[in-house]
């Protein structure tokens, strides 16, 4: 895997690493290419840091313990997840709930409709794509979800017989928000990401992930791979949990970039993401996604997730959806794209860095064993809580 640290020269980047010498995680800040441990009784977790009124100001007052250059830690992080004897990067979140928004882009919304109409069968998807696109086209690209115009489009699509539950959440008043992963289950940079063994049609989903505190305030952003099983979800939307929440199916990182004078929600709104998939068979796929085409404002997605209707006392990480939906054939004509074991997936953004993972079966990825109870016991043993 290529180690890219160029994006970290400006801004406040915080994350988490596994420290073998304390048999647990540490909260780190990146300064001039070096990681410093800032874990303390005042701020033992990322949750506690993000709950501060001014986390960037707090960081400026902390010296921290110098650990190692970032490049060395990243090089040691490749496939190190699960190896508790090696220092490696973890997902930068800890006690936050991990939520995700789906069908937030017009083009990917059409692909979700195709998945449903093809019942998860990639062989039928190409024919369905031609029919659905002929009716819908790109007319939904600039449509504001929940608007009167969206209601008129909905009526027209129902009349054409192509209305779908995916179109409902794509252009209707209510966003799709689901639980992506359990607390502490997400993996970080360099780790394997997992596909459920029953899936035969799947792909990565490059996304911006917001770091939100318990009051609904967005404190920063990072990158995420919302690993997607197209055939499983396509068979039935009721299989969404099975399609989305599996061992190592949520990747977040490498760091959270905190909002400050150099980075804000407006940068998120205009963010461009690139994706590269490099297969063991020599296959290379390049894709892109841009937040400029999102159908709902990021802060609207936050308010639909947290508020008086639903509280998150430890905050949340919110995947915001993707424009990326690969249709290029990888093997047989008309079969579209699907992962192969050993694919290396890299998601990049100029202001957030790159998130790189290797695709495995979820049954072959290191099992998730370090949950909230293990974290609490570890922090207590270290005198941090």
Residue, then its C-alpha position, 0 to 999 in steps of 0.5 A: x500500500x502507498x503511504x500518502x501523508x501530503x494532505x496532513x500539512x495543514x489542519x488539526x488531525x486527531x485519531x486513535x492508535x493501538x499501543x501494545x505497551x498499554x494493551x489498548x488504544x490511545x488518542x493521538x494528534x498529528x504534528x509535523x508528521x509525528x503522532x503524539x499521545x494526548x490521552x488523559x484523565x480529562x480526555x480519555x476518548x475521542x468522544x470526550x475530545x469532541x464533546x469539548x467546546x473548543x477541541x482545537x484550542x484544547x489541543x494547542x495546550x497539550x504537549x502529549x507524548x511523542x510516539x512515532x513518525x506517521x509514516x512508520x505507524x502507517x507502514x506498520x498498520x497494513x494488515x496489522x488490525x487484530x495483531x495486538x503486538x503491533x502499533x497501528x492505526x485504528x478508526x478515529x472514533x470510539x464511543x460514537x454510534x456509527x450511522x449512515x445515510x443512503x440514497x443521497x445522490x441522484x445517480x446512485x439513487x438510480x442504481x439502488x432502483x435498478x438493484x431492487x428491480x433486478x432483485x439483486x441479479x447483476x445479469x438483469x441489471x443492465x436491461x433494467x438500467x436502460x429502461x429506468x434511465x430512459x424514464x428518469x434520465x438525469x432529471x433528478x440531479x438538481x431536484x431538491x429532496x422534499x420539495x413540491x417539484x419532487x412531489x410532482x416527479x414522484x407522482x409522474x414516476x408512480x404513473x410510469x410504474x417505476x416508483x421505488x422505496x429508494x426513490x422515496x428516500x431519495x427525493x421524499x421529505x425523509x432521509x434514509x438513516x441506518x445503523x452502519x456498525x456497532x460502537x468500536x467495530x469500525x476498522x481503520x487505515x490499512x486494515x482488511x474490510x469484510x464482505x459477507x461470504x453470501x454476496x456475489x455482487x458488491x462494491x466500495x462506497x467512498x464517503x465523507x463521514x461527519x464527526x458529530x457531538x452529543x448536541x448535534x454539533x459537527x466537529x470535523x470530518x473524515x473518510x469512510x468506506x460503507x462497504x455495500x452488498x448490492x445483491x443482498x440489499x437488492x433482494x429486499x430492503x429488509x436485508x439492509x442490516x445483513x448487507x451493511x453491518x458485518x465484521x469489518x464492513x465499516x472503515x473510517x479514517x485515517x484521521x478526523x480533521x477538526x473544524x477550525x479556521x482552515x477547514x469547515x462544513x463548507x469544505x465538506x459541501x464542496x469536497x471531491x473524492x477519488x477512488x481507486x480499486x487495484x485487483x490481484x488480477x491486474x484490474x484497475x478501476x478509478x471512480x469519483x464522487x463529489x459532495x457538490x451533487x448531494x441531494x440533501x445538505x449535510x446539516x439537514x442529514x445531521x438534523x434528521x439523525x439527532x435531535x429531540x426525536x433521537x439522542x446520542x449521548x456519546x455523539x455519532x459518526x455519520x456517513x453521508x452517502x456516495x455518488x459512486x455506483x460502478x457499472x463497468x464490466x469486470x469479467x463477463x459482459x453485462x455482469x458489471x463490477x464486483x469485488x475480488x478478494x485481495x482488491x486494494x481500495x483507496x479513497x482520497x480527498x485533498x483535505x482529508x488524506x487517503x483511506x486504504x483497505x484490502x478486501x477480504x471475506x468478513x469471516x477471514x478478517x480479524x474478529x472484532x473482540x475489543x468492544x466497549x466493556x474492554x475499553x472501559x476496563x483498559x482505561x480503568x486499569x491505566x488510571x484514566x477513568 
